[in-house]
Amino acid sequence: MPTPESALFLAKKPQVPPTFKGVDYADTPRLKAAQDAIIREQWVKSMMARLVREELGKCYAREGVNHLEKCGSLRERYFEALKYAKVRGYLFQQRNYVPGDE
């Protein structure tokens, strides 16, 4: 697996922001790059929620009956991460994009 600093890793990293702003739909490579960036961003948020959930489970097991006091910050982080953890795809954003409505 390539390291985060390797040329292979940087070559696969999307070079466009995760939005359809400024993307010409007739330009297929740029459209696919924007779609890929949106999906990657959603997966990153989903995996971050998963990591917080795993840490929360470890905290619950470690703290036992005191988990309500000791794991409160992790619980709040997990609830915040759950809002954005679902991978929704790009079709809604692509079909309903309104220029200047960001």
Biopython code that builds the backbone (N, CA, C, O; Angstrom):
import numpy as np
from Bio.PDB.StructureBuilder import StructureBuilder

atoms = [
    (1, "MET", "N", (0.849, -1.185, 0.000)),
    (1, "MET", "CA", (0.000, 0.000, 0.000)),
    (1, "MET", "C", (0.889, 1.240, 0.000)),
    (1, "MET", "O", (1.857, 1.308, 0.757)),
    (2, "PRO", "N", (0.570, 2.214, -0.837)),
    (2, "PRO", "CA", (1.404, 3.410, -0.891)),
    (2, "PRO", "C", (1.260, 4.249, 0.385)),
    (2, "PRO", "O", (0.198, 4.292, 1.006)),
    (3, "THR", "N", (2.335, 4.899, 0.746)),
    (3, "THR", "CA", (2.297, 5.783, 1.907)),
    (3, "THR", "C", (1.631, 7.096, 1.508)),
    (3, "THR", "O", (1.585, 7.421, 0.322)),
    (4, "PRO", "N", (1.114, 7.859, 2.475)),
    (4, "PRO", "CA", (0.419, 9.105, 2.137)),
    (4, "PRO", "C", (1.283, 10.125, 1.407)),
    (4, "PRO", "O", (0.746, 11.003, 0.732)),
    (5, "GLU", "N", (2.593, 10.036, 1.521)),
    (5, "GLU", "CA", (3.452, 11.008, 0.861)),
    (5, "GLU", "C", (3.947, 10.525, -0.492)),
    (5, "GLU", "O", (4.611, 11.283, -1.201)),
    (6, "SER", "N", (3.649, 9.298, -0.871)),
    (6, "SER", "CA", (4.202, 8.746, -2.102)),
    (6, "SER", "C", (3.560, 9.381, -3.332)),
    (6, "SER", "O", (2.468, 9.947, -3.270)),
    (7, "ALA", "N", (4.267, 9.267, -4.441)),
    (7, "ALA", "CA", (3.776, 9.825, -5.700)),
    (7, "ALA", "C", (2.516, 9.100, -6.166)),
    (7, "ALA", "O", (1.625, 9.719, -6.748)),
    (8, "LEU", "N", (2.436, 7.796, -5.916)),
    (8, "LEU", "CA", (1.257, 7.031, -6.313)),
    (8, "LEU", "C", (0.022, 7.503, -5.552)),
    (8, "LEU", "O", (-1.061, 7.618, -6.126)),
    (9, "PHE", "N", (0.188, 7.775, -4.260)),
    (9, "PHE", "CA", (-0.931, 8.270, -3.458)),
    (9, "PHE", "C", (-1.380, 9.644, -3.945)),
    (9, "PHE", "O", (-2.575, 9.892, -4.101)),
    (10, "LEU", "N", (-0.424, 10.530, -4.185)),
    (10, "LEU", "CA", (-0.768, 11.881, -4.628)),
    (10, "LEU", "C", (-1.363, 11.878, -6.026)),
    (10, "LEU", "O", (-2.171, 12.750, -6.347)),
    (11, "ALA", "N", (-0.985, 10.920, -6.864)),
    (11, "ALA", "CA", (-1.544, 10.841, -8.213)),
    (11, "ALA", "C", (-3.010, 10.437, -8.185)),
    (11, "ALA", "O", (-3.778, 10.859, -9.049)),
    (12, "LYS", "N", (-3.415, 9.627, -7.210)),
    (12, "LYS", "CA", (-4.801, 9.179, -7.125)),
    (12, "LYS", "C", (-5.691, 10.161, -6.374)),
    (12, "LYS", "O", (-6.916, 10.074, -6.459)),
    (13, "LYS", "N", (-5.102, 11.078, -5.653)),
    (13, "LYS", "CA", (-5.874, 12.047, -4.886)),
    (13, "LYS", "C", (-6.559, 13.020, -5.847)),
    (13, "LYS", "O", (-5.912, 13.527, -6.763)),
    (14, "PRO", "N", (-7.852, 13.292, -5.659)),
    (14, "PRO", "CA", (-8.539, 14.202, -6.576)),
    (14, "PRO", "C", (-7.982, 15.621, -6.469)),
    (14, "PRO", "O", (-7.664, 16.099, -5.380)),
    (15, "GLN", "N", (-7.872, 16.275, -7.606)),
    (15, "GLN", "CA", (-7.327, 17.625, -7.662)),
    (15, "GLN", "C", (-8.424, 18.689, -7.720)),
    (15, "GLN", "O", (-8.127, 19.879, -7.827)),
    (16, "VAL", "N", (-9.666, 18.275, -7.652)),
    (16, "VAL", "CA", (-10.780, 19.213, -7.724)),
    (16, "VAL", "C", (-11.521, 19.211, -6.388)),
    (16, "VAL", "O", (-11.494, 18.209, -5.673)),
    (17, "PRO", "N", (-12.180, 20.313, -6.041)),
    (17, "PRO", "CA", (-12.944, 20.342, -4.794)),
    (17, "PRO", "C", (-14.192, 19.465, -4.912)),
    (17, "PRO", "O", (-14.665, 19.215, -6.020)),
    (18, "PRO", "N", (-14.723, 19.000, -3.793)),
    (18, "PRO", "CA", (-15.898, 18.117, -3.838)),
    (18, "PRO", "C", (-17.196, 18.872, -4.076)),
    (18, "PRO", "O", (-18.090, 18.868, -3.229)),
    (19, "THR", "N", (-17.297, 19.517, -5.225)),
    (19, "THR", "CA", (-18.503, 20.249, -5.600)),
    (19, "THR", "C", (-18.580, 20.314, -7.118)),
    (19, "THR", "O", (-17.588, 20.077, -7.808)),
    (20, "PHE", "N", (-19.749, 20.634, -7.629)),
    (20, "PHE", "CA", (-19.925, 20.769, -9.066)),
    (20, "PHE", "C", (-19.783, 22.217, -9.510)),
    (20, "PHE", "O", (-20.075, 22.540, -10.661)),
    (21, "LYS", "N", (-19.347, 23.079, -8.629)),
    (21, "LYS", "CA", (-19.191, 24.491, -8.949)),
    (21, "LYS", "C", (-18.119, 24.661, -10.023)),
    (21, "LYS", "O", (-16.981, 24.224, -9.850)),
    (22, "GLY", "N", (-18.485, 25.291, -11.119)),
    (22, "GLY", "CA", (-17.550, 25.559, -12.201)),
    (22, "GLY", "C", (-17.261, 24.374, -13.109)),
    (22, "GLY", "O", (-16.358, 24.453, -13.941)),
    (23, "VAL", "N", (-17.999, 23.282, -12.973)),
    (23, "VAL", "CA", (-17.763, 22.099, -13.797)),
    (23, "VAL", "C", (-18.676, 22.146, -15.017)),
    (23, "VAL", "O", (-19.892, 22.286, -14.887)),
    (24, "ASP", "N", (-18.087, 22.028, -16.196)),
    (24, "ASP", "CA", (-18.854, 21.943, -17.431)),
    (24, "ASP", "C", (-19.282, 20.489, -17.607)),
    (24, "ASP", "O", (-18.438, 19.594, -17.653)),
    (25, "TYR", "N", (-20.578, 20.250, -17.704)),
    (25, "TYR", "CA", (-21.085, 18.882, -17.782)),
    (25, "TYR", "C", (-20.709, 18.191, -19.090)),
    (25, "TYR", "O", (-20.774, 16.965, -19.180)),
    (26, "ALA", "N", (-20.323, 18.953, -20.092)),
    (26, "ALA", "CA", (-19.888, 18.358, -21.356)),
    (26, "ALA", "C", (-18.442, 17.863, -21.264)),
    (26, "ALA", "O", (-18.018, 17.040, -22.075)),
    (27, "ASP", "N", (-17.696, 18.353, -20.294)),
    (27, "ASP", "CA", (-16.303, 17.946, -20.094)),
    (27, "ASP", "C", (-16.295, 16.709, -19.191)),
    (27, "ASP", "O", (-16.255, 16.830, -17.966)),
    (28, "THR", "N", (-16.333, 15.537, -19.793)),
    (28, "THR", "CA", (-16.492, 14.288, -19.054)),
    (28, "THR", "C", (-15.389, 14.035, -18.024)),
    (28, "THR", "O", (-15.710, 13.651, -16.900)),
    (29, "PRO", "N", (-14.109, 14.229, -18.346)),
    (29, "PRO", "CA", (-13.082, 13.967, -17.314)),
    (29, "PRO", "C", (-13.223, 14.845, -16.072)),
    (29, "PRO", "O", (-13.038, 14.364, -14.953)),
    (30, "ARG", "N", (-13.545, 16.116, -16.253)),
    (30, "ARG", "CA", (-13.733, 16.996, -15.086)),
    (30, "ARG", "C", (-14.992, 16.629, -14.315)),
    (30, "ARG", "O", (-15.015, 16.720, -13.087)),
    (31, "LEU", "N", (-16.039, 16.215, -15.024)),
    (31, "LEU", "CA", (-17.270, 15.795, -14.359)),
    (31, "LEU", "C", (-17.014, 14.551, -13.525)),
    (31, "LEU", "O", (-17.450, 14.478, -12.376)),
    (32, "LYS", "N", (-16.317, 13.577, -14.081)),
    (32, "LYS", "CA", (-16.003, 12.352, -13.335)),
    (32, "LYS", "C", (-15.081, 12.648, -12.154)),
    (32, "LYS", "O", (-15.207, 12.024, -11.101)),
    (33, "ALA", "N", (-14.157, 13.590, -12.319)),
    (33, "ALA", "CA", (-13.272, 13.959, -11.211)),
    (33, "ALA", "C", (-14.065, 14.600, -10.075)),
    (33, "ALA", "O", (-13.793, 14.338, -8.903)),
    (34, "ALA", "N", (-15.047, 15.440, -10.417)),
    (34, "ALA", "CA", (-15.885, 16.063, -9.385)),
    (34, "ALA", "C", (-16.740, 15.011, -8.680)),
    (34, "ALA", "O", (-16.897, 15.052, -7.460)),
    (35, "GLN", "N", (-17.291, 14.069, -9.447)),
    (35, "GLN", "CA", (-18.075, 12.992, -8.842)),
    (35, "GLN", "C", (-17.215, 12.162, -7.896)),
    (35, "GLN", "O", (-17.638, 11.819, -6.792)),
    (36, "ASP", "N", (-16.002, 11.845, -8.342)),
    (36, "ASP", "CA", (-15.084, 11.057, -7.520)),
    (36, "ASP", "C", (-14.718, 11.805, -6.238)),
    (36, "ASP", "O", (-14.648, 11.202, -5.167)),
    (37, "ALA", "N", (-14.484, 13.108, -6.342)),
    (37, "ALA", "CA", (-14.131, 13.900, -5.161)),
    (37, "ALA", "C", (-15.279, 13.934, -4.156)),
    (37, "ALA", "O", (-15.051, 13.869, -2.948)),
    (38, "ILE", "N", (-16.505, 14.035, -4.649)),
    (38, "ILE", "CA", (-17.668, 14.063, -3.752)),
    (38, "ILE", "C", (-17.807, 12.729, -3.030)),
    (38, "ILE", "O", (-18.033, 12.701, -1.820)),
    (39, "ILE", "N", (-17.674, 11.626, -3.757)),
    (39, "ILE", "CA", (-17.788, 10.298, -3.148)),
    (39, "ILE", "C", (-16.668, 10.079, -2.137)),
    (39, "ILE", "O", (-16.905, 9.544, -1.054)),
    (40, "ARG", "N", (-15.448, 10.490, -2.485)),
    (40, "ARG", "CA", (-14.317, 10.330, -1.558)),
    (40, "ARG", "C", (-14.553, 11.113, -0.270)),
    (40, "ARG", "O", (-14.285, 10.610, 0.821)),
    (41, "GLU", "N", (-15.048, 12.331, -0.392)),
    (41, "GLU", "CA", (-15.308, 13.162, 0.792)),
    (41, "GLU", "C", (-16.360, 12.514, 1.683)),
    (41, "GLU", "O", (-16.233, 12.533, 2.908)),
    (42, "GLN", "N", (-17.397, 11.943, 1.079)),
    (42, "GLN", "CA", (-18.429, 11.279, 1.869)),
    (42, "GLN", "C", (-17.878, 10.032, 2.551)),
    (42, "GLN", "O", (-18.244, 9.741, 3.690)),
    (43, "TRP", "N", (-17.003, 9.291, 1.869)),
    (43, "TRP", "CA", (-16.411, 8.104, 2.479)),
    (43, "TRP", "C", (-15.490, 8.480, 3.638)),
    (43, "TRP", "O", (-15.441, 7.772, 4.644)),
    (44, "VAL", "N", (-14.772, 9.569, 3.508)),
    (44, "VAL", "CA", (-13.891, 10.010, 4.599)),
    (44, "VAL", "C", (-14.721, 10.321, 5.838)),
    (44, "VAL", "O", (-14.354, 9.935, 6.948)),
    (45, "LYS", "N", (-15.836, 11.016, 5.650)),
    (45, "LYS", "CA", (-16.706, 11.329, 6.793)),
    (45, "LYS", "C", (-17.293, 10.064, 7.405)),
    (45, "LYS", "O", (-17.419, 9.959, 8.625)),
    (46, "SER", "N", (-17.647, 9.113, 6.566)),
    (46, "SER", "CA", (-18.189, 7.853, 7.062)),
    (46, "SER", "C", (-17.143, 7.080, 7.865)),
    (46, "SER", "O", (-17.452, 6.526, 8.920)),
    (47, "MET", "N", (-15.922, 7.045, 7.374)),
    (47, "MET", "CA", (-14.860, 6.324, 8.073)),
    (47, "MET", "C", (-14.456, 7.034, 9.366)),
    (47, "MET", "O", (-14.080, 6.378, 10.337)),
    (48, "MET", "N", (-14.529, 8.352, 9.388)),
    (48, "MET", "CA", (-14.247, 9.083, 10.627)),
    (48, "MET", "C", (-15.284, 8.734, 11.691)),
    (48, "MET", "O", (-14.942, 8.564, 12.861)),
    (49, "ALA", "N", (-16.551, 8.626, 11.288)),
    (49, "ALA", "CA", (-17.594, 8.224, 12.239)),
    (49, "ALA", "C", (-17.340, 6.806, 12.735)),
    (49, "ALA", "O", (-17.570, 6.505, 13.907)),
    (50, "ARG", "N", (-16.875, 5.950, 11.862)),
    (50, "ARG", "CA", (-16.574, 4.574, 12.265)),
    (50, "ARG", "C", (-15.444, 4.527, 13.292)),
    (50, "ARG", "O", (-15.517, 3.777, 14.266)),
    (51, "LEU", "N", (-14.399, 5.328, 13.073)),
    (51, "LEU", "CA", (-13.290, 5.364, 14.028)),
    (51, "LEU", "C", (-13.736, 5.871, 15.395)),
    (51, "LEU", "O", (-13.343, 5.326, 16.428)),
    (52, "VAL", "N", (-14.561, 6.919, 15.393)),
    (52, "VAL", "CA", (-15.065, 7.453, 16.667)),
    (52, "VAL", "C", (-15.942, 6.407, 17.354)),
    (52, "VAL", "O", (-15.887, 6.263, 18.575)),
    (53, "ARG", "N", (-16.753, 5.674, 16.579)),
    (53, "ARG", "CA", (-17.603, 4.627, 17.155)),
    (53, "ARG", "C", (-16.770, 3.521, 17.793)),
    (53, "ARG", "O", (-17.109, 3.025, 18.868)),
    (54, "GLU", "N", (-15.682, 3.134, 17.133)),
    (54, "GLU", "CA", (-14.819, 2.095, 17.709)),
    (54, "GLU", "C", (-14.182, 2.569, 19.009)),
    (54, "GLU", "O", (-14.101, 1.807, 19.973)),
    (55, "GLU", "N", (-13.731, 3.819, 19.043)),
    (55, "GLU", "CA", (-13.160, 4.368, 20.278)),
    (55, "GLU", "C", (-14.210, 4.461, 21.373)),
    (55, "GLU", "O", (-13.912, 4.227, 22.544)),
    (56, "LEU", "N", (-15.434, 4.802, 20.998)),
    (56, "LEU", "CA", (-16.521, 4.881, 21.976)),
    (56, "LEU", "C", (-16.806, 3.505, 22.562)),
    (56, "LEU", "O", (-17.037, 3.384, 23.765)),
    (57, "GLY", "N", (-16.795, 2.479, 21.740)),
    (57, "GLY", "CA", (-17.006, 1.119, 22.232)),
    (57, "GLY", "C", (-15.913, 0.688, 23.191)),
    (57, "GLY", "O", (-16.189, 0.048, 24.206)),
    (58, "LYS", "N", (-14.666, 1.039, 22.875)),
    (58, "LYS", "CA", (-13.546, 0.718, 23.770)),
    (58, "LYS", "C", (-13.688, 1.457, 25.095)),
    (58, "LYS", "O", (-13.403, 0.902, 26.157)),
    (59, "CYS", "N", (-14.128, 2.706, 25.027)),
    (59, "CYS", "CA", (-14.301, 3.495, 26.249)),
    (59, "CYS", "C", (-15.409, 2.899, 27.115)),
    (59, "CYS", "O", (-15.255, 2.802, 28.332)),
    (60, "TYR", "N", (-16.520, 2.501, 26.502)),
    (60, "TYR", "CA", (-17.601, 1.879, 27.263)),
    (60, "TYR", "C", (-17.120, 0.614, 27.959)),
    (60, "TYR", "O", (-17.428, 0.389, 29.130)),
    (61, "ALA", "N", (-16.370, -0.205, 27.246)),
    (61, "ALA", "CA", (-15.878, -1.455, 27.827)),
    (61, "ALA", "C", (-14.869, -1.194, 28.934)),
    (61, "ALA", "O", (-14.844, -1.900, 29.942)),
    (62, "ARG", "N", (-14.036, -0.173, 28.741)),
    (62, "ARG", "CA", (-12.989, 0.123, 29.711)),
    (62, "ARG", "C", (-13.546, 0.763, 30.982)),
    (62, "ARG", "O", (-13.108, 0.434, 32.085)),
    (63, "GLU", "N", (-14.504, 1.669, 30.833)),
    (63, "GLU", "CA", (-14.985, 2.443, 31.974)),
    (63, "GLU", "C", (-16.096, 1.747, 32.761)),
    (63, "GLU", "O", (-16.290, 2.041, 33.940)),
    (64, "GLY", "N", (-16.811, 0.849, 32.140)),
    (64, "GLY", "CA", (-17.852, 0.120, 32.866)),
    (64, "GLY", "C", (-18.996, 1.014, 33.297)),
    (64, "GLY", "O", (-19.598, 1.698, 32.469)),
    (65, "VAL", "N", (-19.303, 1.015, 34.598)),
    (65, "VAL", "CA", (-20.464, 1.761, 35.097)),
    (65, "VAL", "C", (-20.270, 3.270, 35.038)),
    (65, "VAL", "O", (-21.250, 4.009, 35.126)),
    (66, "ASN", "N", (-19.044, 3.751, 34.893)),
    (66, "ASN", "CA", (-18.781, 5.191, 34.827)),
    (66, "ASN", "C", (-18.744, 5.718, 33.395)),
    (66, "ASN", "O", (-18.288, 6.837, 33.159)),
    (67, "HIS", "N", (-19.216, 4.932, 32.450)),
    (67, "HIS", "CA", (-19.088, 5.333, 31.051)),
    (67, "HIS", "C", (-19.860, 6.598, 30.719)),
    (67, "HIS", "O", (-19.469, 7.325, 29.805)),
    (68, "LEU", "N", (-20.950, 6.885, 31.434)),
    (68, "LEU", "CA", (-21.714, 8.095, 31.142)),
    (68, "LEU", "C", (-20.897, 9.351, 31.429)),
    (68, "LEU", "O", (-21.020, 10.342, 30.710)),
    (69, "GLU", "N", (-20.070, 9.325, 32.463)),
    (69, "GLU", "CA", (-19.245, 10.477, 32.798)),
    (69, "GLU", "C", (-17.971, 10.522, 31.980)),
    (69, "GLU", "O", (-17.573, 11.584, 31.501)),
    (70, "LYS", "N", (-17.330, 9.378, 31.817)),
    (70, "LYS", "CA", (-16.000, 9.335, 31.211)),
    (70, "LYS", "C", (-16.022, 9.394, 29.684)),
    (70, "LYS", "O", (-15.062, 9.876, 29.083)),
    (71, "CYS", "N", (-17.082, 8.919, 29.045)),
    (71, "CYS", "CA", (-17.120, 8.817, 27.583)),
    (71, "CYS", "C", (-18.048, 9.856, 26.952)),
    (71, "CYS", "O", (-18.421, 9.718, 25.787)),
    (72, "GLY", "N", (-18.420, 10.874, 27.690)),
    (72, "GLY", "CA", (-19.358, 11.868, 27.180)),
    (72, "GLY", "C", (-18.843, 12.625, 25.972)),
    (72, "GLY", "O", (-19.604, 12.898, 25.044)),
    (73, "SER", "N", (-17.558, 12.970, 25.969)),
    (73, "SER", "CA", (-17.024, 13.729, 24.837)),
    (73, "SER", "C", (-17.011, 12.880, 23.569)),
    (73, "SER", "O", (-17.312, 13.376, 22.483)),
    (74, "LEU", "N", (-16.664, 11.605, 23.707)),
    (74, "LEU", "CA", (-16.692, 10.718, 22.542)),
    (74, "LEU", "C", (-18.114, 10.515, 22.037)),
    (74, "LEU", "O", (-18.345, 10.433, 20.831)),
    (75, "ARG", "N", (-19.056, 10.437, 22.957)),
    (75, "ARG", "CA", (-20.452, 10.259, 22.573)),
    (75, "ARG", "C", (-20.937, 11.463, 21.772)),
    (75, "ARG", "O", (-21.625, 11.303, 20.764)),
    (76, "GLU", "N", (-20.586, 12.654, 22.212)),
    (76, "GLU", "CA", (-20.988, 13.870, 21.497)),
    (76, "GLU", "C", (-20.324, 13.944, 20.122)),
    (76, "GLU", "O", (-20.962, 14.320, 19.139)),
    (77, "ARG", "N", (-19.040, 13.584, 20.058)),
    (77, "ARG", "CA", (-18.352, 13.564, 18.755)),
    (77, "ARG", "C", (-19.006, 12.568, 17.810)),
    (77, "ARG", "O", (-19.128, 12.835, 16.614)),
    (78, "TYR", "N", (-19.427, 11.427, 18.334)),
    (78, "TYR", "CA", (-20.054, 10.411, 17.504)),
    (78, "TYR", "C", (-21.412, 10.890, 16.993)),
    (78, "TYR", "O", (-21.745, 10.670, 15.829)),
    (79, "PHE", "N", (-22.193, 11.539, 17.848)),
    (79, "PHE", "CA", (-23.490, 12.041, 17.405)),
    (79, "PHE", "C", (-23.325, 13.115, 16.335)),
    (79, "PHE", "O", (-24.124, 13.186, 15.401)),
    (80, "GLU", "N", (-22.298, 13.949, 16.464)),
    (80, "GLU", "CA", (-22.031, 14.955, 15.435)),
    (80, "GLU", "C", (-21.592, 14.296, 14.131)),
    (80, "GLU", "O", (-22.012, 14.710, 13.050)),
    (81, "ALA", "N", (-20.751, 13.275, 14.231)),
    (81, "ALA", "CA", (-20.264, 12.590, 13.030)),
    (81, "ALA", "C", (-21.377, 11.817, 12.331)),
    (81, "ALA", "O", (-21.331, 11.638, 11.114)),
    (82, "LEU", "N", (-22.370, 11.359, 13.077)),
    (82, "LEU", "CA", (-23.467, 10.600, 12.467)),
    (82, "LEU", "C", (-24.300, 11.429, 11.501)),
    (82, "LEU", "O", (-24.909, 10.886, 10.579)),
    (83, "LYS", "N", (-24.329, 12.740, 11.707)),
    (83, "LYS", "CA", (-25.109, 13.601, 10.815)),
    (83, "LYS", "C", (-24.608, 13.527, 9.379)),
    (83, "LYS", "O", (-25.387, 13.658, 8.435)),
    (84, "TYR", "N", (-23.294, 13.316, 9.218)),
    (84, "TYR", "CA", (-22.683, 13.362, 7.891)),
    (84, "TYR", "C", (-22.085, 12.022, 7.473)),
    (84, "TYR", "O", (-21.353, 11.959, 6.486)),
    (85, "ALA", "N", (-22.382, 10.955, 8.204)),
    (85, "ALA", "CA", (-21.709, 9.677, 7.981)),
    (85, "ALA", "C", (-22.287, 8.873, 6.823)),
    (85, "ALA", "O", (-21.630, 7.952, 6.338)),
    (86, "LYS", "N", (-23.463, 9.186, 6.379)),
    (86, "LYS", "CA", (-24.080, 8.385, 5.321)),
    (86, "LYS", "C", (-23.515, 8.773, 3.957)),
    (86, "LYS", "O", (-23.409, 9.956, 3.633)),
    (87, "VAL", "N", (-23.159, 7.782, 3.173)),
    (87, "VAL", "CA", (-22.686, 8.025, 1.809)),
    (87, "VAL", "C", (-23.923, 8.148, 0.928)),
    (87, "VAL", "O", (-24.617, 7.164, 0.674)),
    (88, "ARG", "N", (-24.188, 9.361, 0.469)),
    (88, "ARG", "CA", (-25.415, 9.642, -0.268)),
    (88, "ARG", "C", (-25.223, 9.615, -1.778)),
    (88, "ARG", "O", (-26.199, 9.501, -2.520)),
    (89, "GLY", "N", (-23.999, 9.716, -2.239)),
    (89, "GLY", "CA", (-23.757, 9.751, -3.672)),
    (89, "GLY", "C", (-23.727, 11.175, -4.190)),
    (89, "GLY", "O", (-23.738, 12.131, -3.415)),
    (90, "TYR", "N", (-23.691, 11.308, -5.495)),
    (90, "TYR", "CA", (-23.525, 12.621, -6.105)),
    (90, "TYR", "C", (-24.693, 13.022, -7.008)),
    (90, "TYR", "O", (-24.755, 14.171, -7.444)),
    (91, "LEU", "N", (-25.612, 12.114, -7.297)),
    (91, "LEU", "CA", (-26.625, 12.408, -8.303)),
    (91, "LEU", "C", (-27.546, 13.558, -7.907)),
    (91, "LEU", "O", (-27.904, 14.368, -8.762)),
    (92, "PHE", "N", (-27.936, 13.652, -6.649)),
    (92, "PHE", "CA", (-28.807, 14.753, -6.240)),
    (92, "PHE", "C", (-28.106, 16.088, -6.435)),
    (92, "PHE", "O", (-28.695, 17.027, -6.970)),
    (93, "GLN", "N", (-26.852, 16.179, -6.004)),
    (93, "GLN", "CA", (-26.110, 17.424, -6.172)),
    (93, "GLN", "C", (-25.908, 17.751, -7.642)),
    (93, "GLN", "O", (-25.970, 18.915, -8.038)),
    (94, "GLN", "N", (-25.667, 16.727, -8.448)),
    (94, "GLN", "CA", (-25.409, 16.945, -9.859)),
    (94, "GLN", "C", (-26.665, 17.396, -10.595)),
    (94, "GLN", "O", (-26.604, 18.311, -11.416)),
    (95, "ARG", "N", (-27.780, 16.778, -10.314)),
    (95, "ARG", "CA", (-29.011, 17.102, -11.037)),
    (95, "ARG", "C", (-29.669, 18.380, -10.552)),
    (95, "ARG", "O", (-30.393, 19.023, -11.312)),
    (96, "ASN", "N", (-29.434, 18.765, -9.298)),
    (96, "ASN", "CA", (-30.098, 19.933, -8.722)),
    (96, "ASN", "C", (-29.134, 21.064, -8.435)),
    (96, "ASN", "O", (-29.397, 21.894, -7.565)),
    (97, "TYR", "N", (-28.024, 21.114, -9.150)),
    (97, "TYR", "CA", (-27.043, 22.176, -8.914)),
    (97, "TYR", "C", (-27.566, 23.495, -9.452)),
    (97, "TYR", "O", (-27.980, 23.586, -10.608)),
    (98, "VAL", "N", (-27.543, 24.519, -8.603)),
    (98, "VAL", "CA", (-27.935, 25.863, -8.994)),
    (98, "VAL", "C", (-26.701, 26.738, -8.841)),
    (98, "VAL", "O", (-26.206, 26.906, -7.727)),
    (99, "PRO", "N", (-26.190, 27.301, -9.933)),
    (99, "PRO", "CA", (-24.986, 28.148, -9.831)),
    (99, "PRO", "C", (-25.227, 29.332, -8.888)),
    (99, "PRO", "O", (-26.264, 29.992, -8.950)),
    (100, "GLY", "N", (-24.264, 29.580, -8.030)),
    (100, "GLY", "CA", (-24.347, 30.691, -7.094)),
    (100, "GLY", "C", (-25.153, 30.378, -5.840)),
    (100, "GLY", "O", (-25.333, 31.257, -4.997)),
    (101, "ASP", "N", (-25.633, 29.177, -5.698)),
    (101, "ASP", "CA", (-26.441, 28.795, -4.535)),
    (101, "ASP", "C", (-25.632, 27.897, -3.614)),
    (101, "ASP", "O", (-26.051, 26.782, -3.302)),
    (102, "GLU", "N", (-24.485, 28.375, -3.182)),
    (102, "GLU", "CA", (-23.582, 27.572, -2.356)),
    (102, "GLU", "C", (-23.731, 27.979, -0.918)),
    (102, "GLU", "O", (-23.060, 27.427, -0.046)),
]
sb = StructureBuilder()
sb.init_structure("model")
sb.init_model(0)
sb.init_chain("A")
sb.init_seg("    ")
for serial, (resi, resn, name, xyz) in enumerate(atoms, 1):
    if name == "N":
        sb.init_residue(resn, " ", resi, " ")
    sb.init_atom(name, np.array(xyz, "f"), 0.0, 1.0, " ", f" {name:<3s}", serial, name[0])
structure = sb.get_structure()
